[in-house]
Amino acid sequence: MGLQWTDSLDIALDLIELHPDVDPTQLHFVELREWVLALERFDDDPNHCGERVLEAIQLAWMSEME
């Protein structure tokens, strides 16, 4: 089974691996959503994403960068 929108930490870890030089605080949600949808392991309905979900992914990413 692939990643779901609720797998914010695992998604963040994959994004860190693919985009190591990106500051997640400077990332717009539209771009973040596109990057999540492009992840090879991502397997969830694109329409089940909202601002809170993207914020959780962004916060997980920021936490891992510290």
N, C-alpha and C positions, 0 to 999 in steps of 0.2 A: 504494500500500500504506500502511496506517495504522500508528500507533504500536503497538509490541509491549512487553511487560513489560521486555524487555532494553534498551529505549531510555530509560534512566533520566534522562539529561540532557535529552533533548527533552521528556519528560514533565514534568520539573521546570520547564523554561522555560515550558511551557504553563500549569502551575499557578501560577507566579509572575505571569504575565500576568492570570490570572483571579482570583487571591487575593493582590494585592500587599501587603496589610497583615497577612498571616498570618505568625506566627513558626513555622517548620517544626519547631522543637524542642518546641513545645507541642502538636503535632498527634498525635492517636492514630492508630495504624495502621488501625483500622476506618474512620475518617473519610477518611484518605488514600486507602485502597482505593476508597471510594465516589467520591471526587473524580476519581480516575484513570479509573474506569469511565465516568464522566459526560463525559469529554473527547470532543469531537466527532471528533478524529483517532484516538482509541484504537480499535484493532481486533484484540484478542487474546482468547483464552479466559480468562474471569474465574477459572476454576479453576486456572490455571497461576501463580497468585500465592501467594507465601509471605512469611514475615517478612523473609528476606534480600533479596528483590526490593523490598519496601517500604522497607527500610532503605537500599538503594542509591538509591532515588528521593529519600528524605529527605536523605541525605548530599549528593546532587547539588544539591538545592534549597538547603541550608545553604551549600554552597560558592559558589553563584551569588549569594547574599545578602551575602557578605563583600566 
